[in-house]
Amino acid sequence: MPVTIHIRITGSADDARALATTLEGLPGVERIEEVADMMPHLDDEDSSSAGLSDDLGPGVHALEVEAPDRESAERVRELAEAAGIDLGVPIEIVDEF
């Protein structure tokens, strides 16, 4: 039964592409897709930061990876964490499988 792994990476678009490219090399990985950020943004008109640029820090990118089974999903998780260390960016596995 296929397993979907949701990964959040805090870094540049290049970092997200590098992670996706790394994961594509794993046998059995069926799909890797960058998905839209579904987190609600808490900007409101009365905020002290209203109107300020929000592109000063690294971006947050969400990847969705489909693996054929739990064993392959575990390899995806392990490689994603190792790649995050190599890239110097935080990697978060959003949900456990």
Helices and strands as residue ranges (DSSP letters): E 3-11, H 13-24, E 31-35, E 59-67, H 70-87, E 91-93
